[in-house]
Amino acid sequence: MKKLLIFLAVALFSGCVPKTHETLPAEVTMNMPEYKYCSVYMKDSNFEAFTPFSGIALSSSSKIQTMHDFKSTSNETSVYACEISSDENVPQTFILQCMAIQKTPFITINTNFEELPDLIKLAETAKSLGEFNCPIMLNLFPLNESFHGNAEKYKVFWEYAAKIFSIYAPKTQIVFTISTDDIPFVDEYFPSDELISYIGISHFQQSGKTFALFSSLETMHNKYPNIPIIISQLGISHYDTEKHSYYTEETAKTIENVYNSAMSIPYLKGIIYSDKDLTASSPQIVLCNDYRVTSEKELFDSYIMFSEKYASNINDGYYKLNIDSIVFDKKAYVHEDILKLNVSIKKEPPIRFEHNNQYILAEDLNLNIVSSKENSIYIELN
């Protein structure tokens, strides 16, 4: 009897089960249909097809110093950027160089709460810009920490300045820029949208996930759907200040992900990369981020490849939804969350996927499947 009990105990704990239970999962698997999950892209009817722009802001620490030299490596770069403070004169040489190679100048004018320029100085700056017979993108007084707690004064001053530039330099396209860190407070600081040509997003991070960037873009688009958006400052640091290590390969991959993801955002009109090294202006004992792509071949190759791919891609107004679909037997079933996007049901009750009733047959919804490729389907609303 003791031997029998020992045998039964060993059998129990060693996973021995009746044969019918062993074969059950295999039988269930054999009966399941073969289908695949696909991403869903929907056409935004408010946007016409366009080609986005790619730009770069070279700095004193860039390994490539002139836009002429940079142009020889990337002719797809159509915008060159520079920064000045509000007490500096218009960078005439910079503008003339852009005009000579037929590129658009992007000029950022920085200021802070304690050193706001007087209106006479602003009028002089605006008149100087107006003398150039070419389009100029003006990134006017990007929101910074010095204005925190002074939202109303910032808005009033920004609007005064924007009106001055619109009068004396009517060809300028005025950009209002806010960082991804400040977007939770944007309602307090956002000026009159009638004065804004573009909303600019400023974003700097180390290599890795880019959720903060793309969620910020979506937030701003949802709040101000009629104003086009650009990333007016982008920097991906390949130096980790916490781990005190360089992550060149990971940064190159992050750059690739940013530009590839940006191609499917119809309201994002362009990206300007900030090629700067913060360690260049800091004491040696202070560890800072290095956002340069011109300093390392692997980074530069990644930047050139994917920024050019981005700038040569025609954005036809499709954007990726946060829902998926199932394709089975040459028919598409879309997740029922699409009903939250005001997509109505054409046929009641709609046919649902037999093995997951959260997915509705696309033919029973008021939408058209325009095309299907690379595990993605592209739809338009009826």
VOBA-1610 file (N, C-alpha, C; in pm, whole numbers, padded with zeros to 5 digits, always signed):
BEGIN
Met+00083-00121+00000Met+00000+00000+00000Met+00085+00125+00000Lys+00193+00128+00079Lys+00281+00246+00086Lys+00343+00272-00051Lys+00386+00164-00121Lys+00446+00181-00253Lys+00345+00239-00351Leu+00220+00196-00340Leu+00117+00248-00429Leu+00093+00396-00406Leu+00091+00437-00278Leu+00070+00579-00247Leu+00185+00663-00298Ile+00308+00612-00282Ile+00427+00685-00331Ile+00419+00701-00482Phe+00379+00594-00553Phe+00368+00602-00700Phe+00265+00706-00743Leu+00150+00708-00672Leu+00045+00804-00707Leu+00090+00947-00681Ala+00164+00969-00575Ala+00214+01104-00543Ala+00312+01151-00648Val+00405+01062-00687Val+00502+01098-00790Val+00431+01130-00921Ala+00333+01048-00954Ala+00259+01070-01079Ala+00188+01204-01077Leu+00128+01241-00960Leu+00055+01365-00949Leu+00144+01486-00968Phe+00257+01491-00898Phe+00344+01609-00900Phe+00435+01613-01022Ser+00445+01506-01098Ser+00527+01509-01218Ser+00445+01549-01340Gly+00316+01584-01324Gly+00235+01636-01433Gly+00163+01530-01512Cys+00156+01414-01466Cys+00085+01309-01538Cys-00064+01336-01531Val-00129+01347-01650Val-00272+01371-01656Val-00330+01274-01757Pro-00460+01258-01758Pro-00521+01167-01856Pro-00489+01211-01998Lys-00479+01120-02090Lys-00436+01144-02226Lys-00530+01240-02299Thr-00657+01231-02266Thr-00753+01317-02334Thr-00724+01464-02307His-00676+01500-02187His-00644+01639-02153His-00518+01683-02223Glu-00424+01593-02246Glu-00300+01629-02314Glu-00327+01670-02459Thr-00420+01608-02523Thr-00444+01634-02665Thr-00543+01747-02688Leu-00613+01795-02582Leu-00715+01896-02599Leu-00663+02027-02657Pro-00551+02086-02602Pro-00503+02211-02659Pro-00469+02199-02807Ala-00410+02088-02847Ala-00375+02068-02987Ala-00500+02065-03073Glu-00607+01998-03024Glu-00729+01992-03101Glu-00792+02129-03117Val-00789+02209-03008Val-00845+02343-03014Val-00767+02428-03113Thr-00633+02420-03109Thr-00549+02496-03202Thr-00577+02459-03345Met-00595+02329-03373Met-00621+02284-03508Met-00754+02339-03560Asn-00851+02364-03471Asn-00981+02412-03512Asn-00988+02564-03526Met-00886+02635-03476Met-00885+02782-03485Met-00852+02825-03627Pro-00920+02928-03680Pro-00891+02974-03816Pro-00761+03051-03821Glu-00702+03060-03939Glu-00581+03139-03957Glu-00621+03282-03995Tyr-00578+03377-03916Tyr-00607+03518-03945Tyr-00490+03602-03895Lys-00488+03728-03936Lys-00378+03816-03894Lys-00433+03950-03847Tyr-00358+04010-03754Tyr-00393+04143-03705Tyr-00326+04248-03794Cys-00395+04357-03819Cys-00342+04465-03902Cys-00363+04599-03834Ser-00272+04692-03863Ser-00290+04830-03818Ser-00395+04897-03906Val-00458+05001-03852Val-00561+05073-03925Val-00520+05219-03941Tyr-00521+05266-04066Tyr-00494+05407-04097Tyr-00619+05469-04157Met-00656+05585-04105Met-00778+05650-04153Met-00743+05784-04218Lys-00812+05816-04327Lys-00789+05940-04400Lys-00854+06055-04325Asp-00775+06162-04300Asp-00828+06282-04238Asp-00873+06375-04350Ser-01002+06396-04360Ser-01057+06474-04471Ser-01022+06622-04465Asn-00973+06669-04350Asn-00941+06811-04335Asn-00804+06847-04392Phe-00724+06749-04427Phe-00587+06775-04473Phe-00567+06726-04615Glu-00505+06811-04695Glu-00469+06773-04831Glu-00329+06714-04832Ala-00300+06637-04935Ala-00169+06574-04947Ala-00059+06680-04951Phe+00051+06654-04884Phe+00163+06748-04880Phe+00292+06672-04858Thr+00404+06739-04887Thr+00536+06683-04858Thr+00594+06757-04740Pro+00621+06690-04629Pro+00674+06760-04510Pro+00817+06806-04533Phe+00861+06899-04448Phe+00998+06947-04462Phe+01087+06892-04352Ser+01214+06885-04382Ser+01316+06847-04284Ser+01414+06962-04271Gly+01446+06999-04148Gly+01538+07109-04126Gly+01641+07075-04020Ile+01745+07158-04012Ile+01848+07137-03911Ile+01898+07271-03858Ala+01930+07273-03730Ala+01990+07390-03666Ala+02133+07353-03630Leu+02227+07400-03710Leu+02368+07377-03681Leu+02412+07472-03569Ser+02512+07429-03491Ser+02560+07510-03380Ser+02712+07520-03387Ser+02769+07595-03296Ser+02915+07611-03292Ser+02986+07480-03261Ser+02913+07384-03202Ser+02974+07254-03169Ser+02949+07149-03276Ser+02875+07186-03383Ser+02848+07090-03491Ser+02977+07058-03566Lys+02989+06934-03608Lys+03107+06892-03685Lys+03100+06943-03828Ile+02979+06975-03873Ile+02961+07041-04002Ile+02917+07183-03972Gln+02996+07280-04011Gln+02974+07416-03965Gln+02890+07502-04057Thr+02892+07475-04185Thr+02821+07563-04278Thr+02708+07489-04348Met+02604+07565-04383Met+02492+07503-04454Met+02533+07459-04595His+02635+07524-04651His+02684+07483-04783His+02743+07343-04775Asp+02822+07317-04671Asp+02880+07183-04653Asp+02772+07081-04621Phe+02673+07123-04542Phe+02566+07029-04507Phe+02483+06996-04630Lys+02461+07094-04716Lys+02382+07072-04837Lys+02446+06966-04926Ser+02578+06956-04923Ser+02647+06857-05007Ser+02619+06715-04959Thr+02575+06699-04833Thr+02543+06565-04780Thr+02394+06537-04783Ser+02312+06641-04784Ser+02167+06620-04781Ser+02096+06734-04852Asn+02055+06709-04973Asn+01983+06812-05047Asn+01835+06817-05010Glu+01787+06715-04937Glu+01647+06712-04895Glu+01620+06807-04779Thr+01726+06854-04713Thr+01708+06950-04603Thr+01669+07084-04663Ser+01546+07126-04636Ser+01494+07247-04700Ser+01487+07367-04608Val+01511+07346-04478Val+01504+07454-04380Val+01630+07453-04295Tyr+01689+07572-04278Tyr+01804+07587-04188Tyr+01766+07685-04078Ala+01806+07652-03955Ala+01759+07729-03840Ala+01876+07790-03763Cys+01847+07904-03701Cys+01944+07968-03612Cys+01868+08035-03498Glu+01940+08069-03392Glu+01880+08134-03276Glu+01950+08265-03247Ile+01871+08366-03209Ile+01926+08493-03162Ile+01849+08534-03037Ser+01907+08623-02959Ser+01834+08680-02845Ser+01762+08805-02892Ser+01668+08851-02814Ser+01585+08963-02856Ser+01661+09095-02869Asp+01781+09103-02809Asp+01858+09227-02820Asp+01961+09223-02934Glu+01963+09113-03010Glu+02054+09101-03123Glu+01988+09148-03252Asn+02072+09186-03348Asn+02021+09228-03477Asn+01981+09107-03562Val+01905+09133-03664Val+01863+09027-03756Val+01986+08963-03820Pro+01993+08830-03824Pro+02110+08761-03883Pro+02107+08769-04036Gln+02148+08883-04088Gln+02137+08907-04233Gln+02220+08808-04314Thr+02343+08779-04268Thr+02428+08685-04342Thr+02364+08548-04350Phe+02306+08504-04241Phe+02239+08374-04237Phe+02125+08370-04338Ile+02045+08474-04342Ile+01931+08477-04435Ile+01980+08477-04580Leu+02083+08556-04609Leu+02137+08562-04744Leu+02194+08427-04788Gln+02258+08356-04695Gln+02312+08224-04727Gln+02199+08126-04759Cys+02091+08134-04684Cys+01974+08048-04713Cys+01918+08080-04851Met+01908+08208-04881Met+01854+08248-05011Met+01945+08201-05125Ala+02076+08203-05101Ala+02172+08165-05206Ala+02158+08018-05245Ile+02122+07933-05149Ile+02108+07790-05179Ile+01960+07749-05185Gln+01873+07851-05189Gln+01728+07830-05206Gln+01668+07744-05094Lys+01703+07781-04971Lys+01648+07714-04854Lys+01572+07816-04769Thr+01481+07768-04687Thr+01400+07855-04603Thr+01470+07882-04470Pro+01488+08009-04431Pro+01545+08040-04300Pro+01440+08028-04189Phe+01481+07967-04080Phe+01396+07951-03961Phe+01470+08021-03847Ile+01416+08131-03799Ile+01487+08213-03700Ile+01410+08210-03569Thr+01479+08169-03463Thr+01421+08171-03329Thr+01470+08295-03256Ile+01378+08374-03203Ile+01412+08490-03120Ile+01376+08455-02976Asn+01478+08446-02893Asn+01458+08410-02752Asn+01455+08534-02663Thr+01379+08527-02557Thr+01380+08632-02456Thr+01339+08569-02323Asn+01342+08648-02216Asn+01294+08598-02087Asn+01216+08708-02017Phe+01152+08672-01910Phe+01057+08761-01844Phe+01123+08889-01793Glu+01248+08879-01748Glu+01316+08996-01691Glu+01375+09088-01797Glu+01388+09041-01921Glu+01456+09120-02024Glu+01371+09131-02151Leu+01246+09164-02136Leu+01158+09178-02251Leu+01203+09298-02334Pro+01214+09284-02465Pro+01255+09397-02550Pro+01143+09500-02560Asp+01181+09628-02581Asp+01077+09729-02598Asp+01019+09718-02738Leu+00903+09778-02756Leu+00831+09764-02883Leu+00903+09834-02998Ile+00980+09938-02968Ile+01055+10007-03073Ile+01162+09913-03131Lys+01231+09841-03043Lys+01331+09746-03087Lys+01268+09636-03171Leu+01151+09588-03129Leu+01082+09484-03205Leu+01043+09535-03343Ala+00998+09659-03352Ala+00959+09715-03481Ala+01080+09725-03574Glu+01197+09762-03519Glu+01319+09769-03599Glu+01356+09631-03652Thr+01346+09530-03565Thr+01377+09392-03606Thr+01280+09346-03715Ala+01151+09376-03697Ala+01051+09336-03795Ala+01076+09403-03929Lys+01111+09532-03929Lys+01139+09603-04054Lys+01260+09542-04125Ser+01360+09503-04047Ser+01480+09442-04108Ser+01444+09310-04175Leu+01359+09230-04110Leu+01316+09105-04172Leu+01233+09132-04297Gly+01150+09235-04291Gly+01064+09268-04403Gly+01138+09311-04528Glu+01265+09351-04512Glu+01345+09393-04628Glu+01383+09275-04718Phe+01378+09154-04663Phe+01414+09036-04742Phe+01290+08985-04815Asn+01303+08974-04944Asn+01189+08933-05025Asn+01184+08780-05036Cys+01169+08717-04922Cys+01162+08570-04920Cys+01082+08526-04798Pro+01021+08407-04804Pro+00949+08355-04687Pro+01047+08326-04573Ile+01010+08363-04453Ile+01091+08338-04335Ile+01002+08280-04227Met+01046+08171-04164Met+00974+08116-04050Met+01032+08176-03923Leu+00946+08240-03846Leu+00989+08311-03726Leu+00937+08241-03601Asn+01026+08181-03527Asn+00991+08114-03402Asn+00998+08219-03291Leu+00883+08276-03260Leu+00878+08396-03177Leu+00866+08363-03029Phe+00968+08401-02953Phe+00968+08391-02806Phe+00915+08257-02755Pro+00985+08146-02784Pro+00940+08017-02730Pro+00923+08024-02579Leu+00816+07963-02531Leu+00787+07965-02388Leu+00900+07898-02311Asn+00950+07965-02207Asn+01055+07906-02124Asn+01023+07926-01976Glu+01108+07874-01890Glu+01081+07872-01746Glu+01067+08011-01685Ser+01131+08110-01744Ser+01126+08245-01685Ser+00984+08302-01686Phe+00898+08249-01774Phe+00761+08299-01782Phe+00663+08221-01696His+00710+08116-01631His+00621+08038-01546His+00563+08126-01436Gly+00432+08125-01421Gly+00366+08210-01323Gly+00330+08347-01376Asn+00367+08373-01503Asn+00337+08504-01564Asn+00267+08483-01698Ala+00169+08398-01698Ala+00105+08358-01823Ala+00039+08474-01895Glu-00035+08556-01824Glu-00109+08664-01889Glu-00015+08765-01952Lys+00093+08800-01882Lys+00188+08895-01939Lys+00257+08836-02061Tyr+00286+08706-02057Tyr+00348+08640-02171Tyr+00256+08647-02293Lys+00129+08613-02274Lys+00035+08613-02386Lys+00021+08752-02447Val+00004+08854-02361Val-00015+08990-02411Val+00108+09037-02489Phe+00226+09012-02432Phe+00349+09057-02499Phe+00370+08980-02629Trp+00347+08849-02628Trp+00365+08769-02749Trp+00272+08820-02860Glu+00149+08851-02826Glu+00052+08897-02926Glu+00091+09033-02983Tyr+00139+09125-02895Tyr+00189+09255-02943Tyr+00301+09233-03044Ala+00395+09147-03008Ala+00511+09122-03094Ala+00468+09060-03227Ala+00377+08963-03221Ala+00331+08896-03344Ala+00261+08995-03437Lys+00184+09087-03383Lys+00116+09187-03465Lys+00217+09280-03532Ile+00322+09316-03460Ile+00427+09401-03517Ile+00495+09333-03635Phe+00529+09205-03619Phe+00595+09132-03728Phe+00500+09111-03846Ser+00373+09090-03819Ser+00278+09070-03929Ser+00258+09198-04009Ile+00280+09314-03948Ile+00267+09442-04018Ile+00392+09473-04099Tyr+00508+09464-04035Tyr+00633+09508-04098Tyr+00705+09397-04176Ala+00672+09272-04148Ala+00734+09160-04220Ala+00625+09061-04257Pro+00537+09099-04351Pro+00417+09018-04379Pro+00446+08881-04437Lys+00568+08858-04488Lys+00600+08726-04545Lys+00646+08626-04438Thr+00661+08671-04316Thr+00704+08580-04211Thr+00588+08490-04168Gln+00621+08365-04143Gln+00525+08270-04087Gln+00560+08254-03940Ile+00469+08293-03853Ile+00500+08302-03711Ile+00468+08171-03640Val+00565+08125-03562Val+00556+07997-03490Val+00548+08024-03340Phe+00451+07962-03276Phe+00444+07961-03129Phe+00495+07826-03082Thr+00604+07828-03003Thr+00666+07703-02960Thr+00650+07681-02810Ile+00617+07558-02776Ile+00605+07516-02636Ile+00674+07381-02621Ser+00738+07358-02508Ser+00807+07230-02486Ser+00708+07124-02443Thr+00746+06998-02463Thr+00660+06888-02420Thr+00639+06891-02268Asp+00733+06946-02193Asp+00718+06955-02048Asp+00609+07054-02008Asp+00590+07159-02090Asp+00495+07265-02055Asp+00356+07245-02114Ile+00338+07145-02196Ile+00209+07126-02263Ile+00092+07107-02166Pro+00111+07046-02047Pro-00003+07039-01954Pro-00059+07175-01914Phe+00020+07282-01933Phe-00024+07416-01894Phe-00049+07506-02014Val-00062+07447-02132Val-00068+07527-02255Val-00187+07621-02257Asp-00300+07583-02199Asp-00418+07670-02202Asp-00392+07804-02137Glu-00303+07808-02040Glu-00273+07933-01970Glu-00191+08027-02056Tyr-00107+07973-02144Tyr-00009+08054-02216Tyr-00039+08071-02364Phe-00136+07999-02416Phe-00158+07999-02560Phe-00214+08132-02607Pro-00147+08199-02701Pro-00196+08329-02750Pro-00306+08312-02854Ser-00350+08423-02911Ser-00456+08421-03011Ser-00415+08336-03131Asp-00498+08239-03166Asp-00462+08149-03276Asp-00465+08220-03411Glu-00526+08337-03421Glu-00529+08411-03546Glu-00390+08460-03587Leu-00299+08468-03491Leu-00164+08520-03517Leu-00063+08409-03542Ile-00106+08284-03532Ile-00012+08172-03536Ile-00021+08099-03670Ser+00094+08087-03738Ser+00099+08007-03861Ser+00122+07861-03831Tyr+00208+07833-03731Tyr+00240+07696-03690Tyr+00250+07689-03538Ile+00209+07578-03484Ile+00243+07544-03345Ile+00372+07464-03349Gly+00469+07506-03272Gly+00596+07435-03265Gly+00607+07356-03135Ile+00658+07236-03145Ile+00682+07152-03027Ile+00832+07138-03009Ser+00880+07169-02889Ser+01022+07153-02856Ser+01037+07028-02770His+01126+06939-02813His+01140+06812-02741His+01284+06763-02743Phe+01338+06741-02624Phe+01472+06686-02609Phe+01464+06566-02515Gln+01532+06459-02551Gln+01531+06339-02467Gln+01655+06256-02495Gln+01675+06155-02410Gln+01778+06056-02437Gln+01718+05944-02521Ser+01800+05852-02566Ser+01751+05745-02652Ser+01646+05662-02578Gly+01557+05602-02656Gly+01454+05518-02594Gly+01316+05552-02646Lys+01215+05526-02564Lys+01077+05545-02605Lys+01045+05693-02625Thr+00958+05720-02722Thr+00926+05859-02757Thr+00779+05890-02732Phe+00723+05826-02630Phe+00580+05845-02601Phe+00549+05991-02570Ala+00634+06058-02493Ala+00607+06197-02454Ala+00595+06287-02576Leu+00679+06265-02675Leu+00674+06347-02795Leu+00544+06328-02871Phe+00510+06204-02902Phe+00394+06180-02988Phe+00262+06200-02915Ser+00258+06178-02785Ser+00136+06209-02711Ser+00116+06361-02703Ser+00227+06437-02697Ser+00217+06583-02696Ser+00166+06635-02830Leu+00214+06577-02939Leu+00164+06616-03070Leu+00014+06592-03080Glu-00030+06477-03033Glu-00172+06444-03039Glu-00255+06538-02952Thr-00203+06571-02833Thr-00273+06663-02744Thr-00293+06799-02809Met-00187+06852-02869Met-00196+06984-02930Met-00288+06983-03052His-00285+06876-03128His-00375+06868-03244His-00520+06862-03199Asn-00548+06787-03094Asn-00685+06777-03044Asn-00735+06911-02991Lys-00646+06989-02931Lys-00684+07118-02876Lys-00700+07224-02985Tyr-00611+07219-03085Tyr-00610+07322-03189Tyr-00604+07254-03326Pro-00714+07191-03366Pro-00712+07107-03487Pro-00692+07185-03617Asn-00712+07315-03616Asn-00702+07393-03739Asn-00566+07457-03761Ile-00473+07435-03670Ile-00340+07494-03683Ile-00238+07383-03711Pro-00163+07392-03820Pro-00062+07290-03848Pro+00047+07290-03742Ile+00110+07177-03722Ile+00211+07159-03616Ile+00344+07121-03678Ile+00452+07171-03619Ile+00586+07127-03654Ile+00660+07091-03526Ile+00763+07009-03538Ile+00856+06990-03427Ile+00967+07092-03451Ser+00962+07202-03377Ser+01052+07314-03403Ser+01190+07294-03341Gln+01199+07203-03246Gln+01328+07166-03186Gln+01323+07020-03146Leu+01412+06940-03204Leu+01421+06799-03168Leu+01565+06765-03137Gly+01587+06700-03025Gly+01721+06654-02989Gly+01717+06520-02919Ile+01795+06424-02967Ile+01806+06293-02904Ile+01950+06277-02857Ser+01970+06274-02727Ser+02106+06268-02673Ser+02161+06126-02675His+02285+06113-02721His+02347+05981-02719His+02434+05961-02597Tyr+02429+06058-02504Tyr+02503+06042-02378Tyr+02403+06038-02263Asp+02412+05935-02181Asp+02324+05917-02067Asp+02391+05977-01944Thr+02335+06087-01893Thr+02396+06157-01781Thr+02384+06081-01649Glu+02293+05986-01642Glu+02278+05907-01519Glu+02372+05787-01519Lys+02382+05719-01633Lys+02467+05601-01642Lys+02609+05635-01688His+02630+05763-01724His+02762+05811-01767His+02819+05725-01880Ser+02733+05697-01978Ser+02775+05613-02090Ser+02716+05668-02219Tyr+02781+05631-02330Tyr+02732+05670-02462Tyr+02650+05555-02520Tyr+02539+05591-02584Tyr+02450+05491-02643Tyr+02422+05531-02788Thr+02524+05518-02869Thr+02515+05562-03008Thr+02416+05478-03088Glu+02425+05346-03076Glu+02337+05257-03153Glu+02192+05279-03116Glu+02164+05290-02985Glu+02026+05310-02940Glu+01972+05444-02986Thr+02057+05547-02987Thr+02014+05679-03032Thr+01983+05679-03181Ala+02067+05611-03259Ala+02042+05600-03403Ala+01907+05534-03429Lys+01873+05433-03348Lys+01745+05364-03363Lys+01630+05456-03324Thr+01648+05536-03220Thr+01543+05629-03177Thr+01516+05733-03285Ile+01623+05784-03347Ile+01608+05880-03457Ile+01527+05817-03570Glu+01561+05693-03603Glu+01486+05620-03707Glu+01338+05611-03671Asn+01308+05575-03547Asn+01170+05558-03504Asn+01092+05690-03511Val+01157+05800-03472Val+01088+05929-03473Val+01047+05968-03615Tyr+01142+05963-03707Tyr+01111+06006-03843Tyr+01016+05910-03914Asn+01029+05781-03889Asn+00936+05685-03950Asn+00794+05704-03897Ser+00783+05725-03766Ser+00650+05745-03707Ser+00588+05875-03754Ala+00671+05977-03773Ala+00620+06108-03814Ala+00556+06105-03952Met+00593+06009-04035Met+00541+06003-04171Met+00391+05976-04175Ser+00336+05918-04069Ser+00194+05884-04069Ser+00110+05982-03988Ile+00163+06105-03966Ile+00088+06207-03892Ile+00054+06320-03987Pro-00069+06332-04033Pro-00102+06428-04138Pro-00096+06573-04095Tyr-00107+06602-03966Tyr-00103+06741-03922Tyr+00039+06787-03886Leu+00138+06698-03895Leu+00277+06734-03866Leu+00345+06773-03997Lys+00379+06900-04010Lys+00427+06953-04138Lys+00579+06949-04153Gly+00654+06930-04046Gly+00799+06927-04060Gly+00870+06910-03927Ile+00999+06880-03936Ile+01083+06857-03817Ile+01215+06930-03835Ile+01256+07003-03731Ile+01387+07068-03730Ile+01471+07006-03620Tyr+01584+06949-03658Tyr+01671+06884-03560Tyr+01772+06986-03506Ser+01792+06984-03374Ser+01887+07075-03308Ser+02018+07002-03282Asp+02117+07033-03362Asp+02247+06967-03353Asp+02336+07045-03257Lys+02323+07017-03129Lys+02401+07092-03031Lys+02449+07003-02917Asp+02560+07045-02860Asp+02623+06973-02749Asp+02622+07064-02628Leu+02543+07030-02527Leu+02533+07117-02409Leu+02660+07115-02326Thr+02743+07014-02343Thr+02869+07010-02266Thr+02965+07118-02312Ala+02946+07168-02434Ala+03039+07268-02488Ala+03035+07399-02411Ser+02921+07429-02349Ser+02907+07555-02276Ser+02895+07535-02126Ser+02930+07416-02079Ser+02917+07386-01936Ser+03054+07353-01876Pro+03069+07374-01744Pro+03194+07335-01678Pro+03220+07186-01697Gln+03346+07147-01698Gln+03381+07008-01725Gln+03324+06912-01622Ile+03302+06960-01500Ile+03251+06872-01395Ile+03101+06848-01408Val+03033+06926-01494Val+02889+06911-01513Val+02864+06818-01632Leu+02787+06713-01608Leu+02756+06617-01714Leu+02630+06662-01787Cys+02639+06682-01916Cys+02528+06734-01995Cys+02500+06644-02115Asn+02385+06668-02174Asn+02344+06589-02290Asn+02411+06639-02417Asp+02437+06545-02506Asp+02497+06575-02636Asp+02397+06532-02743Tyr+02334+06631-02807Tyr+02228+06603-02903Tyr+02278+06602-03047Arg+02406+06609-03068Arg+02459+06619-03204Arg+02442+06487-03281Val+02407+06504-03407Val+02410+06390-03500Val+02532+06401-03591Thr+02594+06518-03594Thr+02710+06537-03682Thr+02840+06487-03619Ser+02833+06444-03493Ser+02957+06406-03422Ser+02995+06260-03440Glu+02898+06176-03477Glu+02922+06032-03490Glu+02868+05983-03624Lys+02946+05905-03696Lys+02904+05859-03828Lys+02775+05779-03823Glu+02761+05691-03724Glu+02640+05608-03715Glu+02516+05695-03695Leu+02528+05798-03612Leu+02416+05887-03588Leu+02384+05969-03713Phe+02490+06019-03777Phe+02471+06103-03894Phe+02409+06024-04009Asp+02455+05901-04028Asp+02399+05817-04134Asp+02251+05789-04109Ser+02216+05762-03982Ser+02077+05736-03948Ser+01992+05861-03971Tyr+02044+05975-03927Tyr+01970+06100-03943Tyr+01947+06130-04091Ile+02052+06123-04172Ile+02040+06155-04314Ile+01943+06060-04382Met+01957+05931-04356Met+01872+05832-04422Met+01724+05855-04391Phe+01691+05873-04264Phe+01549+05875-04227Phe+01488+06014-04233Ser+01567+06118-04219Ser+01512+06253-04240Ser+01484+06275-04388Glu+01570+06221-04475Glu+01545+06233-04619Glu+01425+06149-04662Lys+01414+06032-04604Lys+01297+05948-04632Lys+01169+06021-04590Tyr+01174+06084-04474Tyr+01059+06160-04422Tyr+01025+06276-04515Ala+01128+06352-04558Ala+01106+06472-04638Ala+01070+06442-04782Ser+01091+06320-04828Ser+01057+06285-04966Ser+00926+06206-04974Asn+00866+06184-04857Asn+00742+06106-04851Asn+00621+06199-04860Ile+00532+06171-04954Ile+00410+06250-04965Ile+00311+06203-04859Asn+00275+06293-04770Asn+00177+06260-04667Asn+00038+06282-04726Asp-00035+06175-04745Asp-00165+06185-04812Asp-00281+06194-04715Gly-00251+06224-04589Gly-00359+06252-04495Gly-00404+06134-04412Tyr-00337+06019-04423Tyr-00373+05904-04340Tyr-00297+05909-04208Tyr-00366+05874-04102Tyr-00298+05865-03972Tyr-00338+05735-03903Lys-00246+05687-03821Lys-00265+05556-03758Lys-00360+05568-03639Leu-00458+05481-03636Leu-00551+05477-03524Leu-00497+05388-03413Asn-00546+05412-03293Asn-00506+05329-03179Asn-00595+05206-03167Ile-00637+05154-03279Ile-00714+05031-03283Ile-00657+04943-03394Asp-00692+04816-03393Asp-00641+04726-03496Asp-00757+04657-03566Ser-00721+04573-03660Ser-00822+04499-03735Ser-00775+04355-03752Ile-00867+04270-03792Ile-00837+04130-03822Ile-00874+04105-03968Val-00784+04042-04040Val-00814+04001-04177Val-00826+03849-04180Phe-00942+03803-04223Phe-00968+03659-04228Phe-01051+03628-04352Asp-01005+03531-04429Asp-01077+03488-04548Asp-01104+03606-04642Lys-01001+03692-04660Lys-01005+03809-04748Lys-01107+03914-04705Lys-01150+03909-04580Lys-01242+04009-04527Lys-01179+04075-04404Ala-01207+04205-04388Ala-01150+04280-04276Ala-01255+04303-04169Tyr-01213+04284-04046Tyr-01296+04310-03929Tyr-01225+04415-03845Val-01293+04524-03813Val-01232+04635-03740Val-01280+04633-03596His-01189+04665-03502His-01226+04665-03361His-01340+04764-03336Glu-01431+04724-03249Glu-01551+04804-03224Glu-01523+04944-03168Asp-01400+04968-03120Asp-01366+05102-03070Asp-01374+05207-03180Ile-01378+05164-03306Ile-01390+05261-03415Ile-01523+05334-03408Leu-01621+05277-03341Leu-01751+05343-03326Leu-01738+05470-03243Lys-01634+05479-03159Lys-01611+05599-03078Lys-01564+05716-03162Leu-01525+05688-03288Leu-01477+05792-03379Leu-01588+05839-03472Asn-01711+05822-03427Asn-01830+05864-03503Asn-01847+05787-03633Val-01793+05667-03639Val-01819+05578-03751Val-01949+05504-03721Ser-02044+05513-03811Ser-02174+05453-03786Ser-02186+05314-03848Ile-02283+05240-03799Ile-02308+05105-03849Ile-02405+05113-03967Lys-02371+05048-04076Lys-02453+05051-04197Lys-02561+04944-04195Lys-02528+04833-04130Lys-02622+04721-04129Lys-02638+04671-03986Glu-02761+04666-03940Glu-02792+04618-03805Glu-02858+04481-03811Pro-02819+04389-03725Pro-02696+04395-03644Pro-02575+04364-03731Pro-02462+04424-03702Pro-02344+04398-03785Pro-02288+04258-03761Ile-02225+04204-03863Ile-02160+04074-03848Ile-02030+04094-03770Arg-02008+04007-03674Arg-01887+04014-03593Arg-01801+03889-03618Phe-01672+03904-03591Phe-01581+03792-03613Phe-01617+03679-03517Glu-01631+03562-03572Glu-01683+03448-03496Glu-01601+03416-03371His-01469+03435-03379His-01384+03392-03269His-01341+03509-03178Asn-01390+03629-03208Asn-01367+03745-03120Asn-01470+03851-03158Asn-01580+03857-03083Asn-01692+03944-03125Asn-01668+04093-03101Gln-01547+04130-03060Gln-01514+04272-03050Gln-01482+04332-03187Tyr-01469+04247-03289Tyr-01432+04293-03422Tyr-01552+04284-03515Ile-01582+04399-03583Ile-01700+04412-03668Ile-01658+04405-03815Leu-01736+04337-03896Leu-01709+04328-04038Leu-01709+04469-04099Ala-01600+04505-04165Ala-01585+04642-04219Ala-01696+04675-04318Glu-01744+04577-04390Glu-01850+04600-04489Glu-01979+04649-04425Asp-01996+04621-04296Asp-02118+04662-04225Asp-02103+04799-04160Leu-01991+04868-04184Leu-01969+05001-04130Leu-01968+05104-04244Asn-01998+05228-04211Asn-01997+05334-04310Asn-01855+05384-04334Leu-01776+05300-04399Leu-01639+05336-04435Leu-01598+05257-04558Asn-01496+05306-04623Asn-01441+05237-04740Asn-01299+05191-04710Ile-01267+05068-04745Ile-01128+05022-04737Ile-01062+05057-04870Val-00971+05154-04864Val-00907+05205-04985Val-00800+05109-05035Ser-00719+05060-04942Ser-00612+04969-04982Ser-00567+04887-04861Ser-00488+04785-04890Ser-00433+04699-04786Ser-00291+04662-04825Lys-00196+04690-04734Lys-00057+04656-04764Lys+00023+04649-04635Glu+00123+04562-04636Glu+00219+04550-04526Glu+00150+04542-04390Asn+00054+04451-04378Asn-00017+04430-04252Asn-00088+04555-04203Ser-00135+04637-04297Ser-00210+04759-04264Ser-00326+04772-04359Ile-00435+04831-04309Ile-00546+04865-04398Ile-00569+05016-04389Tyr-00610+05075-04502Tyr-00630+05219-04513Tyr-00778+05245-04543Ile-00840+05325-04459Ile-00983+05344-04471Ile-01018+05493-04486Glu-01136+05517-04541Glu-01195+05651-04549Glu-01339+05641-04504Leu-01389+05748-04443Leu-01528+05750-04401Leu-01618+05781-04520Asn-01736+05721-04521Asn-01833+05749-04629Asn-01892+05888-04612
//
